[in-house]
């Protein structure tokens, strides 16, 4: 079964649908260790089935389809083979280097404060 063309997706926004709502899945690497990312709760999307997607390309518009009470948000899922993974652990180092995160900066400041307290 093929997907709904992007130009016709708006008519489905307010219909009752599964918990993921309107979504797009992108296959990054083929078998045997297939890596797929899925973007759920979209308001609309801009890509057709079998389109090649490039880094930085807009694939969809943030939404809240598939949920009853929630602000617009994105549910990101990463699957490796048949296994769901934590996207942050799988893609985090590629997207946000660990040393650039607020958590890392907070931990460095806290560690420095502890060292200053010990020296005093």
Phi, psi and omega in degrees: 000134180269162181283178178274130179301144183307323182290346180253000187289331184303328181291346181263352186304321186255008177278156176287128181215181181297173186296338179277348182064213176281128183216162177229134174244137181240126177272120182268318177226143181281184177304157010276337181250072185295131176247123183230135172246138181238136182243113190246164180071027181288151174279324177198170175220161188246004184243150176260163176302137179073006174292148172271129183252134181255156178302133179090350180287138177284121181257342181190176180247130179307142180205200179217028180293146178087357178233149182274313183231107179184146172286165176303135180201171178244131172256115180255129178236138175237128180242133174243113188065233179262004187258132173281139179236167175282115183302326180296317179288324183284316186248349188307312182294332179283323185275313181229106178304137185309324182286350179265359182277155177295325180298316179297314180298319178298314181297321178296314179297319180294319179295318177297320179296318178296319179295319178298319180295322179292323180287336183284000000 
